């Protein structure tokens, strides 16, 4: 391969224009390449990333920090390098910002080295195609929407339906049993949630195998746009250099797209459909395609995805869907009924739910559950108009099974224990499948629906008193 000539020693530049987070810089000699990191200010505290070369003398940059104190004609130093993240054994159990600076009030990490956050995805020839189920201990996910080791799963939902709660529960269930390293990346979310997560993980004793990277909603769009790349660079170090499996948790991937949209607007690009940047698909692919399995290790990613106004046709949601091996859709209607986790099994899907991967028996049972729930959804309009008594006896049995399945697929979470007063529970796949099978066989037709609500294994329902089943409130009203 031809070797590019060495770049001359970088020369200082001067600020020529400042418009909010957009800064134009003039260089008298050679222009820095796109994605180069520039430093301005008296102590180099203002970081700028080159986004475009305007002409032979000027570059346009987006600030990764606040531009307060920056003025025209101030000197700008060309670092000669892109934005870099620290990698190495010393980053474990620490919390970082987008620049790799420790923000956990501890001394700077030792035994680390800087590495560019802009890296190409692994070539197709080195990627693994092995499919292995990733158990989570959450009934609704393991039975209907199995996750893939080394795959990408998305938690889709509008505001307030439980994305972050479900993501936090997945962290709780998996980090303790996960042999590799876990990396949590907070993109444009609340600072409070990050601080609480740090203390929760420390109290749970799992921080020694965890790394946290944050670019929160109070930071400029440039920082929010690059924090995902910084977290992925750390994940790639553990996968490629230490040959360990990595669990990458992202909250929230929509904020990455939103930050890209803000950067695009600042750069003066013409927006495309619904105001998103014209380069959204490319930017998302650059991030998502780096999450992959190789022969030496796997990066398994679980990502929360905010859906604006619950509109799943929004371009941000549509583009994200195409990268995922499992899409877990959270329903506001189910959340309003108290069915947590509020997963909609009919809208959600997983590429792992095939007989060749999960087994013929698991696949058959999952399909029967979906069929029962779909029949119940079709019958709801008839029940609302005519009442439950107008249904045939077979349809009434379907409704009873579906309502019991809906309640059995709820689960008390460890992360909500302090709010609900109900102890959290994890349920193995075998127990979850056994419970669903017994409900479908009408073994619990004489038990009240409430006996199956917010329990772990099906055996816990046996302790509930058997009573005459009253009509559900919505059906009694219709009748």
Long-range contacts (C-beta under 8 A, 24 or more apart in sequence): 7-80, 9-80, 10-77, 10-78, 10-79, 10-80, 11-78, 12-75, 12-76, 12-77, 12-78, 13-38, 13-59, 13-75, 13-76, 13-78, 14-73, 14-74, 14-75, 14-76, 15-40, 15-70, 15-71, 15-72, 15-73, 15-74, 15-76, 16-58, 16-72, 16-73, 17-72, 18-67, 18-70, 18-71, 18-72, 19-266, 20-67, 20-266, 21-62, 21-63, 21-67, 21-220, 21-221, 21-222, 21-266, 22-60, 22-61, 22-62, 22-63, 22-266, 22-267, 23-48, 23-60, 23-61, 23-62, 23-63, 23-67, 23-70, 24-54, 24-58, 24-59, 24-60, 24-61, 25-58, 25-59, 25-61, 25-76, 26-57, 26-58, 27-57, 27-58, 27-59, 27-78, 28-57, 31-56, 31-57, 31-58, 31-59, 32-59, 32-78, 32-80, 35-82, 35-83, 35-118, 36-78, 36-79, 36-80, 36-81, 36-82, 37-79, 37-81, 37-82, 37-83, 37-84, 38-76, 38-77, 38-78, 38-79, 39-76, 39-77, 39-79, 40-70, 40-74, 40-75, 40-76, 40-77, 41-69, 41-70, 41-74, 44-77, 46-70, 47-83, 47-99, 48-76, 49-82, 49-83, 49-222, 49-226, 51-263, 51-267, 52-267, 60-267, 62-221, 62-222, 62-225, 62-263, 62-266, 62-267, 63-220, 63-222, 64-98, 64-99, 64-220, 64-222, 64-223, 64-226, 65-220, 65-223, 66-220, 81-114, 81-116, 82-116, 82-117, 82-118, 83-116, 83-117, 83-118, 83-226, 83-229, 83-230, 84-114, 84-115, 84-116, 84-117, 85-114, 85-115, 85-117, 85-213, 85-229, 85-230, 85-231, 85-233, 85-234, 86-112, 86-113, 86-114, 86-115, 86-234, 87-112, 87-113, 87-114, 87-115, 87-233, 87-234, 87-237, 87-241, 88-112, 88-113, 88-237, 89-242, 91-211, 91-234, 92-181, 92-208, 92-209, 92-210, 92-211, 93-207, 93-208, 93-209, 93-210, 93-211, 94-211, 94-212, 95-194, 95-198, 95-212, 95-213, 95-214, 96-211, 96-212, 96-213, 96-214, 96-230, 97-213, 97-214, 97-215, 97-223, 97-227, 98-213, 98-215, 98-219, 98-223, 98-226, 98-227, 98-230, 100-230, 103-214, 104-198, 115-233, 115-237, 116-233, 117-226, 117-229, 117-230, 117-232, 117-233, 118-229, 119-232, 119-233, 119-236, 119-290, 120-290, 121-289, 121-290, 121-292, 122-240, 122-290, 122-292, 122-294, 126-294, 126-295, 127-292, 127-293, 127-294, 128-293, 128-294, 128-295, 128-298, 129-293, 130-293, 131-352, 131-357, 133-352, 133-357, 133-358, 134-300, 135-428, 135-429, 136-170, 136-173, 136-174, 137-173, 137-174, 137-426, 137-427, 137-428, 138-166, 138-169, 138-170, 138-173, 138-341, 138-411, 138-426, 138-427, 139-408, 139-409, 139-411, 139-427, 139-432, 139-435, 140-341, 140-343, 140-345, 140-409, 140-411, 141-328, 141-341, 141-343, 142-427, 142-429, 142-432, 143-362, 143-365, 143-366, 143-369, 143-409, 143-429, 143-432, 143-433, 143-436, 144-343, 144-345, 144-348, 144-350, 144-353, 144-366, 144-369, 144-370, 144-409, 145-326, 145-328, 145-343, 145-345, 145-348, 145-349, 145-350, 145-353, 146-326, 146-350, 146-352, 146-353, 146-357, 146-358, 147-300, 147-302, 147-325, 147-326, 147-350, 147-352, 148-300, 148-325, 148-326, 148-350, 148-351, 148-352, 149-245, 149-293, 149-298, 149-300, 150-245, 150-292, 150-293, 150-298, 150-299, 150-300, 151-300, 151-301, 151-324, 151-325, 151-326, 151-351, 151-352, 152-288, 152-291, 152-301, 152-302, 152-303, 152-323, 152-324, 152-325, 152-326, 153-301, 153-302, 153-303, 153-324, 153-325, 153-326, 153-327, 153-328, 153-350, 154-253, 154-302, 154-303, 154-304, 154-305, 154-320, 154-321, 154-324, 154-326, 154-327, 154-328, 155-302, 155-303, 155-304, 155-305, 155-328, 155-330, 156-305, 156-307, 156-312, 156-317, 156-320, 156-327, 156-328, 156-329, 156-330, 157-305, 157-306, 157-307, 157-310, 157-329, 157-330, 157-331, 157-332, 157-342, 158-306, 158-307, 158-308, 158-309, 158-310, 158-330, 158-332, 159-306, 160-335, 161-330, 161-331, 161-332, 161-335, 161-342, 162-330, 162-335, 162-340, 162-341, 162-342, 163-251, 163-252, 163-304, 163-305, 163-306, 163-330, 164-189, 164-193, 164-251, 164-304, 165-341, 165-413, 165-415, 165-416, 166-304, 166-328, 166-330, 166-341, 167-249, 167-251, 167-302, 167-304, 168-197, 168-200, 168-415, 169-341, 169-413, 169-414, 169-415, 169-424, 170-249, 170-302, 171-197, 171-201, 171-249, 172-200, 172-204, 172-413, 172-414, 172-415, 172-424, 173-414, 173-426, 174-247, 175-201, 175-204, 175-206, 175-209, 175-210, 175-247, 176-204, 176-205, 176-206, 178-209, 178-245, 178-247, 179-244, 179-245, 180-209, 180-238, 180-244, 180-245, 180-246, 180-247, 180-297, 181-209, 181-210, 181-211, 181-235, 181-238, 181-244, 181-245, 181-246, 181-247, 182-206, 182-209, 182-210, 182-211, 182-246, 182-247, 182-248, 182-249, 183-210, 183-211, 183-212, 183-213, 183-231, 183-234, 183-235, 183-238, 183-246, 183-247, 183-248, 183-249, 184-210, 184-211, 184-212, 184-213, 184-249, 184-251, 185-212, 185-213, 185-214, 185-227, 185-228, 185-231, 185-248, 185-249, 185-250, 185-251, 186-212, 186-213, 186-214, 186-215, 186-216, 186-227, 186-251, 187-215, 187-224, 187-227, 187-228, 187-250, 187-251, 187-252, 187-253, 187-255, 187-256, 187-259, 188-215, 188-216, 188-217, 188-224, 188-252, 188-255, 188-256, 188-258, 188-259, 189-216, 189-217, 189-251, 189-252, 189-255, 190-216, 190-217, 191-216, 191-217, 191-218, 193-251, 200-415, 217-255, 221-259, 221-262, 221-263, 221-266, 222-259, 222-263, 224-255, 224-256, 224-258, 224-259, 225-256, 225-259, 225-260, 225-262, 225-263, 228-253, 228-256, 228-287, 229-287, 232-287, 232-290, 232-291, 232-299, 235-291, 235-299, 236-290, 236-299, 238-297, 239-294, 239-296, 239-297, 239-298, 239-299, 240-294, 240-296, 240-297, 242-297, 243-296, 243-297, 244-297, 245-297, 245-298, 245-299, 245-300, 246-297, 246-298, 246-299, 246-300, 247-300, 247-301, 247-302, 248-291, 248-299, 248-300, 248-301, 248-302, 249-301, 249-302, 249-303, 250-301, 250-302, 250-303, 250-304, 251-303, 251-304, 252-303, 252-304, 252-305, 252-306, 253-303, 253-304, 253-305, 253-320, 254-305, 254-306, 254-307, 254-308, 254-316, 254-317, 254-320, 255-306, 256-284, 256-287, 257-283, 257-284, 257-316, 257-319, 257-320, 258-316, 272-315, 273-315, 274-314, 274-315, 276-315, 276-316, 280-315, 280-316, 280-319, 281-319, 284-319, 284-320, 284-323, 285-323, 288-323, 289-323, 312-347, 325-350, 325-351, 325-352, 326-350, 326-351, 326-352, 338-410, 339-406, 339-407, 339-409, 339-410, 340-410, 340-411, 340-413, 340-416, 341-410, 341-411, 341-413, 343-409, 345-369, 345-370, 345-373, 345-409, 346-370, 346-373, 346-374, 346-377, 361-433, 362-429, 362-433, 365-433, 365-436, 365-437, 365-440, 368-440, 369-405, 369-436, 369-440, 372-398, 372-401, 372-402, 372-405, 372-440, 373-402, 373-405, 373-406, 375-402, 376-402, 376-403, 383-474, 383-475, 383-478, 384-474, 384-478, 385-478, 386-478, 387-475, 387-478, 387-479, 388-471, 388-472, 388-475, 388-478, 388-479, 389-479, 397-442, 397-445, 400-442, 400-445, 400-469, 401-439, 401-440, 401-442, 403-449, 403-472, 404-439, 404-444, 404-447, 404-449, 404-452, 405-436, 405-439, 405-440, 407-449, 407-450, 407-452, 407-453, 408-435, 408-436, 408-439, 408-452, 408-455, 408-458, 408-461, 409-436, 410-453, 410-454, 411-454, 411-455, 411-456, 412-454, 412-455, 412-456, 422-454, 425-455, 425-456, 426-456, 427-456, 427-457, 431-456, 431-457, 431-458, 434-458
